[in-house]
Structures are given as structure tokens and as C-alpha cells.
């Protein structure tokens, strides 16, 4: 198993992985164009795991200059429980630390029990002291 920086050339493999993974929401913000723009804005922060010649995991990471944000940590079910998810997110944490960002957040659907357990088991703190609000300036609800 090898971990390397994600590139836009990985897009089709990553989307195929997302589509077969329960709990992952795919929106227009995950389009090829938007993903490429995200990778350009956040160079060196997103990673994929490769085994047996195929993409078996990925994590996308960005920042706002103060905090890091993870999106879409996914590992194929057949490769889970081998530490790949932790290696992926730690690649992000280490890359963020190199640019001076020491606190990172991830948003997880409340209904995604396996993901919520994963993050809790890895020592991430569940926040019940803040509320998240979203505003959609588009008429498209799937942005």
C-alpha cells in the first residue's frame, strides 16, 4: 500500500470509490472542475492510498488560513481495519502542520455511524458546543 498526493488525474477513480461508499454525499461541489479548483487552492494537502494497482482510499483536505478541514475520508471496505484511514488523515495533519495549521475539523453526517465511531475512536472530539449553519445562494439544492 502506498500513499501519495492526490491529483486531478485520480478524479475518476476517486468518484468511483465515493459512489460505492455508504455515507458519502456527492454534490455538484464534487464535480471534476470543482475538485481541480480545490486541489489547486490547497496544494499538497489531499492524498490517496493505492494497493494492488488501484485507488483504495482517499482524503481531501483544505484550509481557511486558520483551521484545516477534511472531506471525504474513504477506504474501500475490503481494506478497512488496516490503519489506512489513519495514515491518510495523518498525512493531511502533517501537511497542515508544515504550513502552521494545528487544528482540523471534519463534518460527518449524523447518520454515518461507522464514520462517527471511526473519528471518536481516533481521539477526535465530538463538538456539541457549536451549531453549523449553511446558506445556499444558488437555486440548485445540490451544490
C-alpha positions as CSV (number, residue, x, y, z in Angstrom):
1,X,0.0,0.0,0.0
2,X,1.3,3.4,-1.0
3,X,0.0,6.9,-0.1
4,X,0.7,9.8,-2.4
5,X,-0.7,13.3,-3.1
6,X,-4.0,13.3,-4.9
7,X,-4.1,14.9,-8.4
8,X,-6.9,15.6,-10.7
9,X,-5.9,12.6,-12.8
10,X,-7.2,10.5,-9.9
11,X,-10.7,12.0,-10.2
12,X,-12.5,9.1,-12.0
13,X,-11.1,6.5,-9.6
14,X,-12.0,8.7,-6.5
15,X,-15.6,9.3,-7.7
16,X,-16.0,5.5,-8.4
17,X,-14.9,4.9,-4.8
18,X,-17.3,7.6,-3.5
19,X,-20.2,6.1,-5.4
20,X,-19.9,2.7,-3.7
21,X,-19.3,4.0,-0.2
22,X,-22.3,4.4,2.0
23,X,-22.4,7.7,4.0
24,X,-20.6,9.8,1.3
25,X,-22.7,12.6,-0.1
26,X,-21.8,13.6,-3.7
27,X,-22.8,17.0,-4.8
28,X,-22.0,19.4,-7.6
29,X,-19.2,20.7,-5.4
30,X,-17.6,17.3,-6.2
31,X,-17.5,17.9,-10.0
32,X,-14.2,17.5,-11.8
33,X,-14.0,21.3,-12.2
34,X,-14.6,22.0,-8.5
35,X,-12.3,19.2,-7.4
36,X,-9.5,20.5,-9.6
37,X,-10.0,24.1,-8.2
38,X,-10.0,22.7,-4.7
39,X,-6.7,20.8,-5.3
40,X,-5.1,24.0,-6.8
41,X,-6.2,26.1,-3.9
42,X,-4.9,23.5,-1.4
43,X,-1.7,22.1,-2.9
44,X,-0.1,19.1,-1.2
45,X,-2.9,18.5,1.3
46,X,-5.1,15.8,-0.3
47,X,-4.0,12.2,-0.5
48,X,-4.9,8.8,-2.0
49,X,-4.0,5.2,-1.0
50,X,-3.1,2.7,-3.7
51,X,-2.9,-1.0,-3.4
52,X,-2.9,-3.8,-6.0
53,X,-2.7,-1.1,-8.7
54,X,-5.9,0.7,-7.7
55,X,-7.1,3.6,-5.6
56,X,-8.4,2.0,-2.4
57,X,-8.7,5.2,-0.2
58,X,-8.6,8.9,-0.3
59,X,-8.9,12.1,1.8
60,X,-9.4,15.6,0.7
61,X,-8.0,18.4,2.8
62,X,-8.1,22.2,2.7
63,X,-7.8,25.2,5.0
64,X,-9.0,28.7,5.5
65,X,-5.7,30.0,6.8
66,X,-6.6,29.2,10.5
67,X,-8.1,25.8,10.5
68,X,-7.8,22.7,8.4
69,X,-10.9,20.8,7.0
70,X,-11.1,17.2,5.9
71,X,-13.6,16.0,3.4
72,X,-14.3,12.5,2.1
73,X,-12.0,10.2,4.0
74,X,-12.9,6.9,2.3
75,X,-11.3,3.5,2.4
76,X,-12.7,0.6,0.4
77,X,-14.4,-1.9,2.8
78,X,-12.1,-4.8,1.9
79,X,-9.1,-2.6,3.0
80,X,-10.5,-1.3,6.3
81,X,-9.2,-2.1,9.8
82,X,-5.6,-1.9,8.5
83,X,-4.7,1.7,9.6
84,X,-5.1,3.1,6.1
85,X,-7.7,5.7,7.1
86,X,-5.5,6.9,9.9
87,X,-2.4,7.1,7.6
88,X,-4.4,9.1,5.1
89,X,-5.7,11.7,7.6
90,X,-2.4,11.9,9.4
91,X,-0.8,12.8,6.0
92,X,-3.2,15.8,6.0
93,X,-2.5,16.7,9.6
94,X,1.3,16.6,9.0
95,X,0.9,18.7,5.8
96,X,-1.2,21.2,7.7
97,X,1.3,21.4,10.5
98,X,4.0,22.2,8.0
99,X,2.1,25.4,7.0
100,X,1.3,26.3,10.6
101,X,-2.2,25.0,11.0
102,X,-2.7,22.9,14.1
103,X,-6.5,22.4,14.4
104,X,-8.5,20.5,12.0
105,X,-12.3,19.8,11.6
106,X,-14.3,17.2,9.8
107,X,-18.1,17.2,9.2
108,X,-19.7,13.8,9.4
109,X,-23.4,13.0,8.7
110,X,-25.1,12.2,11.9
111,X,-26.5,9.0,10.3
112,X,-23.0,7.7,9.3
113,X,-22.4,5.5,12.3
114,X,-19.2,3.9,11.1
115,X,-17.6,7.2,10.4
116,X,-18.7,8.7,13.7
117,X,-17.2,5.7,15.5
118,X,-14.0,6.0,13.5
119,X,-13.4,9.6,14.4
120,X,-14.3,9.1,18.0
121,X,-12.0,6.0,18.3
122,X,-9.1,8.1,16.8
123,X,-9.4,10.7,19.6
124,X,-11.2,13.4,17.6
125,X,-13.5,15.5,19.8
126,X,-17.2,15.5,19.1
127,X,-18.4,19.1,19.3
128,X,-21.8,19.8,20.9
129,X,-20.9,23.4,21.8
130,X,-21.4,24.8,18.3
131,X,-24.1,24.8,15.7
132,X,-23.4,24.6,12.0
133,X,-25.5,26.7,9.6
134,X,-25.3,26.7,5.8
135,X,-26.5,29.2,3.3
136,X,-27.1,28.3,-0.4
137,X,-27.0,31.3,-2.7
138,X,-27.9,29.1,-5.7
139,X,-31.3,27.9,-6.7
140,X,-29.7,24.4,-7.0
141,X,-30.1,22.5,-3.8
142,X,-27.3,20.1,-4.8
143,X,-24.4,22.5,-4.6
